[in-house]
Amino acid sequence: MELSPRHESPSGSKALFSFYSKYIFNRLRSFFPISVSPADVFLSRIRNFYGTSKRRRRKTCLPLPLPSAATTASLDQSSAYESTITEPSFFIFFPIFLPVRITSEACKISDVLEDIIEHALQNLHSIQKNLGFWQSRAEGSSAQKAYFMICERGPSAFISGTLQLIRDSLADGSSVQKLYFSASSHISERISVLTSLRYSMATFLAKVYMEVDRFGEDLVKDPKNSLPSLLVAINDLFLSLEASIGHFHANRQSGSSVDGSYSLPLMFAKLPEVNQGDSQWTDCEITDAINLIYENLRRLDSYLSVLVFKHRKPRKVTLHWMRYSCGVFGITVGSLWLLRHSRLMGSSDIDNWIREAKDSTISFWNDHVEQPVLAIRDELFETFRKRQKGVMEREEVQLTADSLHRMLLTFSEQTVGKKIPANTSDQEMLEIVMARYEKEISHPIQGLMGGELVRGLLIQVQKLKLDIEEAMLELDQILRANEINFAILAALPAFFLSLVLAMLVRAWFKQASSCLSTFLDTRAEGRGRVARVQRRLLVVEIERAIMQFQICKDQGLENDAQCMYGLALCFLDSLYCVVENHAKATGEWICLRQDIVDLAKPGLETQQKLSIASRLVRVYDCLLPSADPKVAESICEAAKKWGFFQIINHGVPIEVLENVKRASHDFFELPAEERRKYLKENCSTETVMLKTSFNPLAEKVLEWKDYLVHFVGPENDEGFKLWPSVSRDPVLEYIIRIKPVIRTLLKVLLNGINVKQQLDEARESALMGSLVTSLLYYPKCPNPDLAAGVGPHSDISSITVLLQDDVGGLYVRVSETDRWVHVAPTEGSLVVNIGDVLQIMSNDRYKSVEHRVFVSGSKNRVSVPVFVNPSSDVVIGPLPEVMEDGEKPKYKRVVYSDYFNYFFSKGHDGKLTIDYARI
């Protein structure tokens, strides 16, 4: 076996000569920005191509748990002057030309460890990606699985599956059931194999990472002596991995749906026994051991590539082959049709269509784009000129009015026989004319020959002329005022056409970018809402893996604990990769990188890791949710007006909600003896407690319920160890999923009252220092009219997030009325209500609402509220940001524990508790 060039061990003189020659050459080249010859560039490109092809380095990778470079440099600097060049070494010269020595052994083992971690992570990512696909298919219905088996595995599977379906239908009529069974077996077999592979690879990754952490200090201080022990330990890990996954071919099920035969057994090369017992190795033995590790990595990659390939998810082309086939068929038919009408076939149809389309386009452009735009421009820039022309027309109408006035004045004076005052209105004089006209019309011949009938008729004609001119003037003004509207109406077809085209292009770009992101698996690397959701889901997976690691460790399941730790490393590596660019752009990368490295440390306590994971989604911009302003406004408006609202699309999966509801039923269906273990007087911990609500000395009504309370706070993060086994995992999963929702809600609600600061640790302690998750159980009541589930009250929390089942029974009182509204259950929704604490802090901007629960006489009901409470020692009162405008506080500052104790010292009495803090 040969060592790759980057692992060769040159002599000290050669290394020194190589360093100085490259240094001098680079300094000389810096004076000549242009290459000496094109051949240099060509050869360098060839060298770079072949150099990079030897190693499939990813752009980033989770750092090794080794001491920092500064520590290494300081340790090496102390012995720099005492070292000799006889030992293989490299020299790094800082600006002060102080030589710092880094031995070649440290360089080599660092590269080897990076390669081992990198290959393990890449294989684990590949397994996880394919396993996720099959798990999503397994959650589908039987019809969806059957559709996948026939229509989403390619043409050959479609033909064979259809023929088999027809044969089974003709044979015994049970073709559909056989297809369902075949689909379930097909999917479950792949899930089983990939799950086993993931378990083994995650365990291997965790063990390697822990070994590196264990040998880290020794590798820095004394790499010569610690290197053999580490190489032997890694060799043992490879042998353990061989024992776990090396014989999948022997465990293959009969009638397996996997095409072809499995690969040969995985056989790793082993270190000679003589080497393993010796603590001092020669350079040749170290080189052979490193080459052996690389050979084992090659065998592992080859074995896994074949195994994963046989159980991989179908390619995108295979999944959508029907769609693509229809597209190809349509394009082919369209091409043949175009060819038939083209010049190649002696037809001028296409030329005629092009000409007609061109003429129609030009006509449409002129009528609906160019002319309307010009008309709008003319209307905007020639308004004053046209208004001046309108003033002249008004004067013409005035001339007609003056002429009519004079005619009426003369006629009236002659008729009355005296002088008419100058201020007499035209209407009064017109009455004189009409009276004279009516008198003359009774004798028309006499009136025409010697009377005033003709003059009366002429005056009416003049009046009609004036009315017509005034009407035409008003109509002209209306038309002029709406010229721009008519131009806009003419341009509307072009506007709507442009809008439709823009929407189509946008949808096409979004689909193309989505397909590209899916193909490259970079959906979490962007800056949009989808990318943020993917990154936050990675943090959720990290939290879940950490908690599962602790649970397995407490139960003595060391292998399972190592597997969960390996999965946590896998998710941390993914998070490390996808947040780097965004975090560097926002200046958060240094702190975020350190937090990710701390989460990967094997020796860090679980409580500290959970605190760090909780901080990730609260502090860093690249992991914060993207809030829709309209949704935020709706939430704040509902909180101010009603104090109660339901949210959907909250990010908590439906199966998590169903699991926690099922866990509630499971616990209260346990035997009474088992449940009594968690009563206050029997339970050894205060992190979980079973209670019954009826207290004849305090309660005013009979409350028909039992409830199991789970306390989660900074002082009891590990208290979940003593929770009931039937509810622990579902409740923990629900709490992990609901925490980001709670933080987002609190952030939105605080922004709604002008509190723009981030939800830092102090503010979080004041709002959500303690989460109390209760499993409420309302058994069916024989006399529901004589009992209540919960009496009228308001919560003393910041907010309460409630998950209710489909039975219903929650009622909310409309503010300052006696009307109660039923909060009907909605599948997949969460009910949020404002608590007294937030009402006090917002100085009555938000309202806590009185609510109650009725029991059912026919069904058992469960609900799962999460009470988001401040820490017990926090002082609550109106926030300073709310009082900035000089508003007077309505509440005094009180310690939350005092408020809490006051609430539970009495029965439910509506909203009277808040008066305890009112000024």
Secondary structure, DSSP 8 states (H G I E B T S, - for coil): ----GGG----HHHHHHHHHHHHHHHHHHHT--S-S-HHHHHHHHHHHHHHHHT----S-----S---HHHHHHHHHTTTTT--TTS-EEEEE-TT--EEEEEHHHHHHHHHHHHHHHHHHHHHHHHHHHHHHHHHHHTS-HHHHHHHHHHSS-HHHHHHHHHHHHHHHHHTS-HHHHHHHHHHHHHHHHHHHHHHHHHHHHHHHHHHHHHHHHHHHHHHH-HHHHHHHHHHHHHHHHHHHHHHHTTTTTT--TT--SSS------------HHHHT-S---HHHHHHHHHHHHHHHHHHHHHHHHHHHHT----HHHHTHHHHHHHHHHHHHHHHHHHHTSGGGT--HHHHHHHHHHHHHHHHHIIIIIHHHHHHHHHHHSHHHHHHHHHHHHHHHHHHHHHHHHHHHHHHHHHHTS---TT--HHHHHHHHHHHHHHHHTSHHHHHHHSSHHHHHHHHHHHHHHHHHHHHHHHHHHHHHTHHHHHHHHHHHHHHHHHHHHHHHHHHHHHHHHHHHHHHT-GGGSSSHHHHHHHHHHHHHHHHHHHHHHHHHHTT-HHHHHHHHHHHHHHHHHHHHHHHHHHHHHT-HHHHHHHHHHHH-TTS-HHHHHHHHHHHHHH-GGGS----HHHHHHHHHHHHHTSEEEE-S-S--HHHHHHHHHHHHHHHTS-HHHHHTTBTTT-S-SSEEEEE---TTT-SS-B--EEEEEEE-TT-TTGGGGS-HHHHHHHHHHHHHHHHHHHHHHHHHHHTTT--S---HHHHHHHHSEEEEEEEEE---S-GGG-BSEEEE---SSEEEEEE-SS--EEEE-TTSS-EEE----TT-EEEEE-HHHHHHTTTSS----EEE---SSS-EEEEEEEEE--TT-EE---TTTTTT----SB--EEHHHHHHHHHTS---BTGGGGGTB-
